[in-house]
């Protein structure tokens, strides 16, 4: 299944059924199920608005609570992309192109690397610490 990387808190808003549009600078002909990947970056201004129950686009009061922390760097949910448009009355549409989202739902967090555009997620464990290099001149070497 394809995945799409989205910055937090936008990804959280989508998978929890609050945001029905994903804004992009490019169009897509893709339709169907997609995993929602929460990128490593956090949109600090939007996150502060959402935490204060304020719509980051319109400034209106949001009728729901959100987490104080957002998961990043992995798959957090899935949704259906059912269309792509250049104009919408949705309060979430601010981009050049909008991907219309339906049937979004959260999934248990699964760490994986994100990529630009649609991508096939790789769930190979990410080693957080690099392995130490072998010592030069260690016993058993010829020099």
VOLUMMAR-35453 format. One record per residue: z, y, x of N, C-alpha, C, O, CB in turn. Coordinates in steps of 0.001 Angstrom, whole numbers, padded with zeros to 6 digits, always signed. Glycine has a CB too. Layout:
<recs>
ZYXZYXZYXZYXZYX
...
</recs>
This chain:
<recs>
+000000-001179+000842+000000+000000+000000+000000+001239+000885+000666+001270+001920+001216-000001-000957
-000730+002235+000486-000788+003496+001228+000510+004274+001028+001233+004078+000051-002006+004346+000777
+000779+005157+001979+001943+006038+001902+001484+007467+002168+000430+007696+002760+003053+005606+002919
+002293+008417+001722+002037+009825+001954+003345+010460+002407+004365+010352+001726+001470+010527+000673
+003311+011118+003555+004499+011757+004103+004665+013148+003487+003729+013947+003456+004412+011847+005649
+005874+013415+003001+006182+014674+002324+007523+015180+002861+008479+014415+002991+006227+014491+000757
+007578+016453+003165+008799+017067+003677+009889+017064+002592+009603+017198+001403+008516+018514+004161
+011128+016908+003029+012258+017034+002116+012561+018505+001878+012332+019291+002797+013502+016306+002673
+013048+018940+000741+013486+018166-000420+012368+017829-001403+012615+017243-002457+014556+018915-001138
+011137+018204-001051+010010+017973-001959+009836+016488-002294+009554+016141-003441+008723+018517-001340
+010004+015611-001297+009869+014169-001535+010932+013692-002526+010636+012919-003436+009983+013382-000203
+012172+014159-002343+013263+013782-003259+012949+014250-004678+013157+013509-005639+014615+014387-002783
+012450+015472-004809+012112+016009-006125+011039+015162-006814+011085+014961-008027+011635+017459-005997
+010080+014672-006039+009025+013833-006608+009580+012499-007064+009402+012133-008226+007905+013614-005592
+010250+011755-006186+010669+010395-006540+011745+010374-007613+011957+009345-008255+011171+009674-005312
+012419+011482-007815+013426+011545-008872+012878+012142-010169+013639+012452-011086+014613+012356-008401
+011559+012299-010237+010901+012684-011476+010952+014158-011838+010668+014516-012981+011482+011930-012559
+011306+015019-010896+011408+016445-011188+010127+017212-010852+009790+018180-011533+012569+017039-010425
+009419+016790-009818+008221+017499-009341+007004+016629-009641+006921+015488-009186+008318+017824-007799
+006056+017175-010411+004898+016386-010841+003623+016678-010062+002562+016143-010382+004645+016624-012288
+003725+017530-009037+002557+017917-008246+002931+017900-006767+003994+018385-006381+002034+019325-008668
+002052+017339-005947+002192+017457-004494+001085+018387-004024-000096+018103-004227+002114+016046-003773
+001459+019494-003398+000508+020512-002950-000043+020172-001569+000697+019771-000671+001176+021896-002927
-001347+020339-001417-002018+020076-000142-003119+021094+000078-003555+021763-000859-002593+018644-000104
-003569+021208+001324-004708+022063+001666-006016+021297+001608-007074+021865+001883-004525+022662+003051
-005968+020028+001257-007155+019185+001220-007179+018387-000089-006130+018036-000628-007190+018233+002447
-008391+018103-000597-008512+017319-001830-008464+015821-001535-008588+015402-000384-009817+017670-002563
-008287+015030-002569-008350+013585-002415-009055+012957-003614-008943+013432-004744-006937+012995-002250
-009773+011893-003339-010367+011078-004402-009481+009867-004661-009748+009085-005573-011812+010632-004025
-008417+009707-003852-007514+008561-003992-006802+008614-005342-006309+009661-005761-006480+008535-002840
-006760+007470-006009-006000+007307-007240-005275+005974-007132-005833+004993-006641-006927+007367-008519
-004048+005945-007587-003313+004695-007593-001921+004839-007029-001436+005948-006804-004059+003661-006826
-001266+003679-006797+000111+003695-006310+000180+004154-004859-000707+003866-004056+000740+002310-006450
+001241+004866-004545+001453+005363-003186+002957+005366-002900+003765+005735-003753+000841+006799-003004
+003311+004952-001697+004701+005054-001262+004958+006487-000829+004088+007122-000232+005015+004051-000102
+006144+006998-001124+006513+008352-000731+007387+008267+000519+008478+007697+000505+007255+009097-001891
+006875+008849+001589+007570+008877+002875+008214+010244+003052+007541+011270+002951+006594+008564+004054
+009501+010261+003313+010202+011520+003601+010047+011793+005087+010553+011042+005921+011728+011455+003185
+009348+012871+005415+009130+013219+006812+010437+013582+007507+011476+013732+006866+008146+014371+006919
+010367+013719+008816+011565+014057+009604+011986+015510+009434+013158+015836+009621+011317+013776+011075
+011044+016390+009082+011371+017807+008938+011943+018090+007553+011593+017444+006565+010128+018673+009186
+012828+019071+007518+013428+019527+006271+012998+020971+006040+013104+021802+006942+014989+019398+006307
+012516+021271+004843+012212+022647+004462+013558+023284+004101+014029+023158+002971+011164+022720+003249
+014164+023961+005063+015520+024501+004913+015646+025454+003732+016629+025388+002993+015935+025216+006181
+014669+026339+003538+014738+027307+002443+014683+026608+001088+015468+026926+000195+013597+028324+002556
+013757+025655+000926+013645+024929-000334+014894+024078-000569+015379+023990-001697+012381+024045-000340
+015413+023456+000484+016617+022635+000348+017803+023482-000117+018571+023054-000978+016949+021943+001683
+017953+024684+000449+019043+025576+000035+018882+025959-001435+019865+025984-002176+019079+026848+000922
+017659+026256-001863+017421+026581-003267+017799+025419-004176+018508+025607-005164+015959+026959-003483
+017326+024216-003844+017579+023048-004684+019073+022740-004723+019612+022434-005786+016792+021824-004170
+019745+022818-003580+021198+022575-003562+021945+023575-004445+022990+023254-005011+021734+022651-002121
+021404+024789-004558+022006+025818-005411+021446+025790-006831+021652+026721-007610+021785+027194-004802
+020731+024704-007159+020147+024477-008488+019192+025590-008895+019150+026015-010050+021248+024348-009528
+018415+026054-007893+017421+027104-008129+016043+026526-007784+015866+025912-006732+017734+028401-007272
+015072+026729-008678+013699+026248-008456+013134+026987-007243+013100+028218-007247+012789+026473-009735
+012688+026269-006197+012211+026936-004983+010935+027756-005155+010618+028588-004305+011983+025919-003932
+010203+027534-006237+008955+028264-006474+009177+029417-007459+008774+030550-007199+007865+027308-007008
+009817+029117-008583+009961+030116-009643+011287+030876-009599+011390+031973-010149+009820+029450-010979
+012296+030303-008952+013624+030915-008917+014457+030616-010153+015618+031020-010225+013492+032399-008758
+013886+029912-011129+014627+029571-012350+015723+028549-012063+015688+027848-011052+013672+029025-013422
+016682+028480-012958+017796+027543-012833+017302+026121-013043+016560+025859-013991+018914+027880-013841
+017707+025186-012161+017337+023779-012292+018409+023053-013099+019599+023291-012890+017154+023117-010894
+018013+022177-014012+018973+021495-014881+019519+020182-014305+019928+019306-015068+018330+021220-016203
+019533+020033-013005+019997+018783-012403+020686+019066-011074+020484+020115-010464+018821+017803-012202
+021492+018123-010644+022139+018197-009334+021297+017441-008330+020502+016576-008700+023582+017626-009382
+021469+017763-007065+020751+017051-006010+021755+016680-004927+022876+017190-004913+019579+017917-005425
+021357+015800-004027+022279+015427-002948+022493+016586-001976+021669+017497-001900+021748+014201-002192
+023587+016547-001244+023826+017573-000229+023018+017269+001027+022687+018181+001783+025330+017667+000110
+022699+016007+001255+021876+015573+002383+020670+014815+001849+020759+014122+000836+022694+014687+003371
+019545+014952+002538+018315+014266+002151+017937+013263+003238+017988+013577+004427+017160+015281+001912
+017558+012055+002821+017104+011048+003777+015770+011484+004366+014914+012009+003654+016980+009652+003104
+015594+011269+005658+014350+011625+006336+013913+010475+007226+014718+009638+007633+014520+012922+007165
+012618+010453+007518+012082+009460+008445+011879+008086+007857+012048+007086+008555+012970+009346+009602
+011517+008010+006569+011274+006698+005981+010792+006783+004547+010686+007863+003967+012524+005869+006042
+010503+005617+003989+010049+005495+002613+011254+005670+001692+012286+005025+001878+009345+004122+002368
+011114+006550+000692+012213+006772-000247+011824+006474-001698+012683+006479-002580+012698+008201-000136
+010542+006216-001950+010135+005943-003315+008663+005639-003435+007952+005505-002439+010476+007096-004187
+008218+005532-004667+006803+005296-004938+006392+006079-006175+007234+006483-006976+006514+003782-005126
+005090+006289-006321+004553+007035-007450+003088+006653-007636+002525+005893-006848+004708+008571-007234
+002487+007186-008681+001054+007019-008938+000394+008377-008774+000861+009369-009333+000785+006426-010370
-000683+008426-008016-001507+009631-007973-002608+009413-008999-003396+008474-008893-002095+009915-006517
-002652+010304-010004-003590+010123-011111-004661+011201-011178-005549+011140-012028-002841+010092-012407
-004588+012194-010285-005600+013237-010297-005428+014212-009159-004417+014208-008456-005570+013972-011600
-006443+015054-008990-006418+016113-007980-007081+017327-008613-008153+017210-009207-007151+015678-006637
-006445+018500-008490-006958+019691-009153-006787+020928-008288-006099+020895-007268-006263+019890-010487
-007418+022020-008704-007312+023297-007994-006605+024358-008834-006396+025477-008367-008699+023795-007597
-006238+024019-010055-005498+024941-010918-004610+024116-011842-005000+023045-012307-006469+025862-011741
-003399+024637-012101-002457+023940-012971-001420+024921-013490-001125+025927-012844-001775+022771-012225
-000870+024624-014656+000219+025424-015212+001580+024886-014773+002611+025455-015129+000131+025450-016741
+001593+023803-014009+002859+023244-013534+003580+024276-012677+002948+024920-011839+002623+021936-012731
+004889+024451-012864+005642+025388-012027+005748+024923-010578+006211+025675-009720+007030+025588-012597
+005328+023703-010299+005380+023167-008931+004075+023388-008180+004019+023152-006974+005704+021679-008961
+003025+023834-008862+001736+023993-008197+001649+025340-007491+001726+026395-008122+000594+023852-009205
+001485+025285-006160+001333+026505-005360+000268+026335-004285+000045+027241-003482+002666+026889-004714
-000378+025201-004266-001302+024922-003171-002741+025189-003499-003094+025634-004591-001166+023524-002751
-003550+024906-002526-004994+024977-002704-005441+023818-003603-006300+023978-004470-005729+024936-001326
-004827+022629-003367-005098+021438-004164-003765+020832-004585-002782+020884-003845-005962+020403-003368
-003746+020257-005783-002551+019586-006278-002866+018150-006619-003851+017865-007301-001982+020311-007499
-002024+017238-006141-002149+015826-006510-001206+015612-007688-000003+015842-007567-001806+014850-005290
-001744+015172-008835-000937+014955-010024-000195+013629-009895-000800+012582-009669-001815+014972-011299
+001123+013693-010042+002012+012541-009838+002545+012049-011181+003002+012839-012008+003187+012911-008893
+002480+010738-011385+003079+010088-012555+003923+008904-012085+003758+008414-010968+001978+009619-013565
+004817+008457-012944+005600+007227-012751+006321+007163-011407+006364+006108-010774+004699+006030-012880
+006876+008265-010978+007605+008276-009713+008977+007639-009893+009608+007758-010943+007744+009714-009176
+009421+006961-008839+010757+006364-008870+011270+006185-007453+010487+005961-006530+010743+005008-009615
+012586+006284-007276+013148+006064-005939+013151+004581-005584+013183+003718-006461+014576+006628-005857
+013118+004305-004297+013254+002954-003754+014350+002989-002687+014686+004062-002184+011888+002430-003157
+014907+001833-002338+015864+001826-001226+015184+002347+000047+014021+002040+000308+016432+000391-000994
+015912+003126+000823+015373+003735+002047+014923+002665+003034+015637+001697+003293+016424+004649+002705
+013713+002860+003584+013177+001979+004638+012630+002861+005747+011619+003536+005555+012057+001013+004080
+013289+002869+006922+012804+003731+008006+011416+003320+008480+011112+002133+008603+013777+003700+009179
+010593+004305+008739+009284+004086+009358+008732+005442+009761+009163+006480+009260+008298+003337+008386
+007777+005417+010671+007141+006646+011126+006132+007122+010102+005467+006324+009442+006466+006442+012484
+006030+008434+009982+005040+009019+009099+003785+009389+009855+003746+009333+011084+005605+010232+008403
+002774+009763+009126+001506+010197+009706+000903+011245+008787+001353+011420+007655+000526+008995+009911
-000108+011935+009270-000834+012881+008434-001744+012124+007477-002252+011054+007812-001652+013866+009299
-001949+012676+006291-002825+012048+005308-002220+010770+004761-001031+010507+004940-004181+011758+005920
-003048+009973+004090-002595+008677+003589-002589+007703+004755-003493+007726+005590-003507+008158+002422
-001575+006846+004818-001463+005909+005933-000824+004606+005476-000155+004548+004444-000649+006526+007077
-001047+003566+006269-000405+002267+006045+000912+002288+006805+000898+002404+008030-001326+001062+006513
+002058+002179+006123+003333+002256+006833+003561+001041+007731+003181-000082+007399+004475+002383+005838
+004185+001296+008864+004552+000259+009827+006074+000170+009815+006759+001117+010204+003995+000576+011282
+006600-000962+009370+008045-001126+009256+008661-001812+010472+009782-002317+010404+008371-001913+008016
+007920-001828+011592+008487-002346+012827+009692-001477+013175+009588-000251+013152+007428-002358+013992
+010838-002088+013499+012019-001275+013809+011738-000263+014920+011087-000566+015920+013185-002174+014214
+012245+000931+014708+012089+002004+015683+013292+001967+016601+014423+002117+016139+011945+003402+014992
+013071+001766+017904+014157+001719+018878+014589+003154+019176+013828+003913+019776+013718+000972+020191
+015809+003537+018760+016234+004931+018950+016509+005303+020397+016484+006485+020742+017460+005193+018144
+016772+004317+021251+017078+004609+022656+016016+003972+023547+015710+002790+023387+018499+004090+023038
+015450+004732+024482+014486+004117+025402+015195+003132+026321+016359+003317+026676+013755+005197+026235
+014482+002098+026693+015045+001102+027606+015124+001698+029004+014201+002395+029426+014193-000202+027611
+016224+001436+029742+016338+001994+031095+015295+001373+032029+014963+000193+031924+017761+001761+031657
+014796+002194+032931+013820+001712+033910+014534+000852+034949+015713+001052+035242+013077+002902+034595
+013795-000105+035496+014372-000950+036550+014652-000085+037779+013901+000842+038082+013411-002139+036912
+015731-000398+038474+016094+000377+039669+015123+000063+040792+014768-001092+041032+017552+000073+040113
+014708+001105+041464+013825+000956+042624+014696+000502+043789+015773+001055+044011+013058+002305+042961
+014242-000491+044527+014962-000952+045688+016109-001897+045330+017001-002131+046146+015487+000224+046452
+016084-002426+044140+017139-003351+043723+017009-004636+044521+015942-004952+045048+017066-003640+042196
+018104-005368+044601+018117-006630+045362+016995-007532+044861+016772-007673+043658+019499-007353+045232
+016305-008130+045804+015199-008986+045463+013849-008296+045622+012816-008960+045539+015358-009475+044064
+013826-007003+045846+012536-006330+046044+012146-006450+047501+012995-006737+048345+012598-004833+045613
+010893-006239+047807+010396-006365+049161+010648-005106+049978+010485-005156+051197+008923-006681+049141
+011021-004024+049409+011195-002767+050144+012618-002313+050135+012937-001271+050709+010323-001689+049572
</recs>
